Amino acid sequence: MTPPPTDVRTAVAGLAPPFAVLDLDAARANARELVRRAHGVPVRLASKSLRIRPLIADILRTDGVRGVLAYTLAEALWLVETGTADDVLVAYPTTDRDALRRLLADDRLRRAVTLTVDSDDHLDLVDAVRDTAGDAAGAEVRVCLDVDASLVVGPVRIGALRSPVRTPEEAAGLARRVGDRGGYRVVGLLLYEGQVAGTADTSAAVRAMKAVSTREIAARRARVTAAVGEALAVAGRPPLEFVNGGGTGSVETTAAESAVTEIGAGSGVVGPALFDHYRAFAPRPAEWFVVPVVRRPAADVVTVAGGGRIASGPPGTDRVPVVDHPEGLRLTRLEGAGEVQTPLRGAAARRLRLGDGVWFRHAKAGEQAEHTDRVVVVSGGDIIDHWPTYRGEGMTFL
């Protein structure tokens, strides 16, 4: 629990909940801290952790932040077409045929957007779209290879189930096959060590696992980079432009690797509740949703409207929102955080009246934006704007 700054609460005191709040000063400070932690390695901004286009544009103006890590091709095209970004890596493979047709048909989009692939199947799908693309059929597409960065120890596998490509040999083989097809250019590598970057420091065992994984992925990422670089050189292809790794939770260790040229990060800009359990860094909370008290079932219990904004991932107590203000309120065990109402128990309930706002912070960054169409932007103790979320601009990409 981290109470929102007094000046932020004061700025929005006249608003009737529900509403969402963005502390722009905290978000900017967090972005600068990500850059500081990266020690000169550029940070590529993960858009899924923000999903507010004006905020993305604002953070992209931070020295040391360069390019966007998008989560769908349609989103990437939209960010380029709106002038928000001109360098977008789509972090996940796409099967969106309409978006692929748009990409193939537009020189500007192809220069700005890089697709991620991890198999020949992805190339087959793009080539199937080429067959219907007319004059754009031979257009060159920028490609990044996604390589598995999970930790494997004997029969145990820890990390995201992403790419089937894991070894230097497999990555080099895929690079050769991409080049042999024609119409593609391998420009980058993506290795996301989620078991390090996305895992909170909840125990000594977890910290030990992260230390082992950090050493393993550093060595393997260097070998993969060298193998792919050699394969491109032998084939007379241009060298890699970037090697992307990391996340907010592993900026320092990933940036220390000589093979890495950029860090993918975004959650640290808004400081969601999951980061309350990391030891190496502590971003400032920068985003909340405020919902009204609508019932008083007992002297020490209030019920608020909504509140059940559960984060993705394995179900658990760390996926529910936390109450940041007033201090001393907690979810009830039997009901938890509900979609339309959430009871809260604690001494602070005695002071709350119907209509008063309770401040929650989402467990994960970005997902909060799917529940609202705009955020109230506070800076310098004043409301300076109301920014639409992706949803508020009529854009929902998943």
Solvent accessible surface area in square Angstrom, and as a share of the most:
residue,aa,sasa,rsa
1,M,101,0.45
2,T,51,0.30
3,P,53,0.33
4,P,2,0.01
5,P,52,0.32
6,T,93,0.54
7,D,70,0.36
8,V,3,0.02
9,R,62,0.23
10,T,89,0.52
11,A,26,0.20
12,V,4,0.02
13,A,80,0.62
14,G,81,0.78
15,L,63,0.31
16,A,88,0.68
17,P,24,0.15
18,P,92,0.58
19,F,35,0.14
20,A,2,0.02
21,V,0,0.00
22,L,0,0.00
23,D,6,0.03
24,L,1,0.01
25,D,51,0.26
26,A,1,0.01
27,A,0,0.00
28,R,88,0.32
29,A,19,0.15
30,N,5,0.03
31,A,0,0.00
32,R,139,0.51
33,E,66,0.30
34,L,6,0.03
35,V,34,0.20
36,R,140,0.51
37,R,4,0.01
38,A,0,0.00
39,H,135,0.60
40,G,75,0.72
41,V,25,0.14
42,P,30,0.19
43,V,1,0.00
44,R,7,0.03
45,L,1,0.00
46,A,11,0.08
47,S,0,0.00
48,K,71,0.30
49,S,4,0.03
50,L,2,0.01
51,R,30,0.11
52,I,1,0.00
53,R,56,0.21
54,P,35,0.22
55,L,0,0.00
56,I,0,0.00
57,A,28,0.22
58,D,10,0.05
59,I,1,0.00
60,L,37,0.18
61,R,172,0.63
62,T,24,0.14
63,D,129,0.67
64,G,35,0.34
65,V,14,0.08
66,R,130,0.47
67,G,10,0.10
68,V,0,0.00
69,L,25,0.12
70,A,1,0.01
71,Y,14,0.05
72,T,21,0.12
73,L,2,0.01
74,A,25,0.20
75,E,0,0.00
76,A,0,0.00
77,L,0,0.00
78,W,28,0.10
79,L,0,0.00
80,V,1,0.01
81,E,81,0.36
82,T,56,0.32
83,G,58,0.56
84,T,15,0.09
85,A,12,0.09
86,D,117,0.61
87,D,46,0.24
88,V,0,0.00
89,L,1,0.01
90,V,1,0.00
91,A,6,0.04
92,Y,79,0.30
93,P,48,0.30
94,T,20,0.12
95,T,98,0.57
96,D,55,0.29
97,R,110,0.40
98,D,97,0.50
99,A,2,0.02
100,L,1,0.00
101,R,93,0.34
102,R,97,0.35
103,L,1,0.00
104,L,0,0.00
105,A,77,0.60
106,D,52,0.27
107,D,85,0.44
108,R,115,0.42
109,L,4,0.02
110,R,38,0.14
111,R,169,0.62
112,A,8,0.06
113,V,1,0.01
114,T,4,0.02
115,L,4,0.02
116,T,3,0.02
117,V,4,0.02
118,D,14,0.07
119,S,25,0.16
120,D,44,0.23
121,D,104,0.54
122,H,38,0.17
123,L,0,0.00
124,D,70,0.36
125,L,34,0.17
126,V,5,0.03
127,D,38,0.20
128,A,40,0.31
129,V,1,0.00
130,R,20,0.07
131,D,124,0.64
132,T,91,0.53
133,A,22,0.17
134,G,58,0.56
135,D,159,0.82
136,A,17,0.14
137,A,39,0.30
138,G,66,0.63
139,A,15,0.11
140,E,98,0.44
141,V,1,0.01
142,R,46,0.17
143,V,0,0.00
144,C,0,0.00
145,L,0,0.00
146,D,4,0.02
147,V,1,0.01
148,D,7,0.03
149,A,4,0.03
150,S,2,0.01
151,L,8,0.04
152,V,64,0.37
153,V,89,0.51
154,G,64,0.62
155,P,139,0.87
156,V,81,0.47
157,R,89,0.32
158,I,61,0.31
159,G,30,0.29
160,A,41,0.32
161,L,158,0.79
162,R,66,0.24
163,S,9,0.06
164,P,94,0.59
165,V,11,0.07
166,R,53,0.19
167,T,50,0.29
168,P,19,0.12
169,E,126,0.56
170,E,78,0.35
171,A,0,0.00
172,A,7,0.05
173,G,11,0.11
174,L,0,0.00
175,A,1,0.01
176,R,123,0.45
177,R,107,0.39
178,V,0,0.00
179,G,7,0.07
180,D,113,0.59
181,R,87,0.32
182,G,42,0.40
183,G,23,0.22
184,Y,10,0.04
185,R,74,0.27
186,V,7,0.04
187,V,0,0.00
188,G,0,0.00
189,L,0,0.00
190,L,5,0.02
191,L,0,0.00
192,Y,70,0.27
193,E,3,0.01
194,G,12,0.11
195,Q,6,0.03
196,V,7,0.04
197,A,4,0.03
198,G,45,0.43
199,T,40,0.23
200,A,13,0.10
201,D,22,0.11
202,T,99,0.57
203,S,45,0.29
204,A,71,0.55
205,A,76,0.59
206,V,31,0.18
207,R,83,0.30
208,A,57,0.44
209,M,32,0.14
210,K,21,0.09
211,A,46,0.36
212,V,64,0.37
213,S,0,0.00
214,T,31,0.18
215,R,156,0.57
216,E,50,0.23
217,I,2,0.01
218,A,32,0.25
219,A,50,0.39
220,R,10,0.04
221,R,0,0.00
222,A,45,0.35
223,R,126,0.46
224,V,0,0.00
225,T,27,0.16
226,A,66,0.51
227,A,24,0.19
228,V,0,0.00
229,G,28,0.27
230,E,116,0.52
231,A,8,0.06
232,L,5,0.03
233,A,71,0.55
234,V,124,0.71
235,A,55,0.42
236,G,67,0.64
237,R,94,0.34
238,P,56,0.35
239,P,103,0.65
240,L,34,0.17
241,E,82,0.37
242,F,13,0.05
243,V,5,0.03
244,N,2,0.01
245,G,0,0.00
246,G,3,0.03
247,G,8,0.07
248,T,8,0.05
249,G,12,0.11
250,S,4,0.03
251,V,0,0.00
252,E,58,0.26
253,T,62,0.36
254,T,2,0.01
255,A,13,0.10
256,A,85,0.66
257,E,19,0.09
258,S,119,0.76
259,A,17,0.13
260,V,9,0.05
261,T,56,0.33
262,E,3,0.01
263,I,0,0.00
264,G,5,0.05
265,A,4,0.03
266,G,2,0.02
267,S,26,0.17
268,G,2,0.02
269,V,1,0.00
270,V,4,0.02
271,G,1,0.01
272,P,8,0.05
273,A,5,0.04
274,L,25,0.13
275,F,19,0.08
276,D,64,0.33
277,H,94,0.42
278,Y,21,0.08
279,R,162,0.59
280,A,83,0.64
281,F,20,0.08
282,A,92,0.71
283,P,25,0.16
284,R,118,0.43
285,P,19,0.12
286,A,0,0.00
287,E,15,0.07
288,W,2,0.01
289,F,2,0.01
290,V,2,0.01
291,V,3,0.01
292,P,17,0.11
293,V,2,0.01
294,V,69,0.40
295,R,138,0.50
296,R,95,0.35
297,P,83,0.52
298,A,47,0.36
299,A,57,0.44
300,D,39,0.20
301,V,9,0.05
302,V,0,0.00
303,T,1,0.01
304,V,0,0.00
305,A,36,0.28
306,G,15,0.15
307,G,2,0.02
308,G,18,0.17
309,R,36,0.13
310,I,89,0.45
311,A,7,0.05
312,S,57,0.37
313,G,47,0.46
314,P,95,0.60
315,P,137,0.86
316,G,38,0.37
317,T,127,0.74
318,D,61,0.32
319,R,30,0.11
320,V,37,0.22
321,P,2,0.01
322,V,42,0.24
323,V,7,0.04
324,D,0,0.00
325,H,45,0.20
326,P,14,0.09
327,E,101,0.45
328,G,43,0.42
329,L,6,0.03
330,R,139,0.51
331,L,46,0.23
332,T,26,0.15
333,R,237,0.87
334,L,176,0.88
335,E,104,0.46
336,G,21,0.20
337,A,18,0.14
338,G,20,0.19
339,E,152,0.68
340,V,118,0.68
341,Q,55,0.25
342,T,0,0.00
343,P,8,0.05
344,L,0,0.00
345,R,94,0.34
346,G,6,0.05
347,A,72,0.56
348,A,3,0.02
349,A,0,0.00
350,R,150,0.55
351,R,165,0.60
352,L,17,0.08
353,R,173,0.63
354,L,116,0.58
355,G,42,0.40
356,D,34,0.18
357,G,22,0.22
358,V,0,0.00
359,W,15,0.05
360,F,0,0.00
361,R,3,0.01
362,H,9,0.04
363,A,0,0.00
364,K,52,0.22
365,A,10,0.08
366,G,1,0.01
367,E,31,0.14
368,Q,6,0.03
369,A,2,0.02
370,E,51,0.23
371,H,92,0.41
372,T,25,0.14
373,D,85,0.44
374,R,128,0.47
375,V,1,0.00
376,V,5,0.03
377,V,0,0.00
378,V,1,0.01
379,S,22,0.14
380,G,64,0.61
381,G,22,0.21
382,D,90,0.46
383,I,61,0.31
384,I,89,0.45
385,D,66,0.34
386,H,71,0.32
387,W,31,0.11
388,P,46,0.29
389,T,0,0.00
390,Y,2,0.01
391,R,120,0.44
392,G,35,0.33
393,E,55,0.25
394,G,64,0.62
395,M,55,0.25
396,T,78,0.46
397,F,33,0.14
398,L,175,0.87
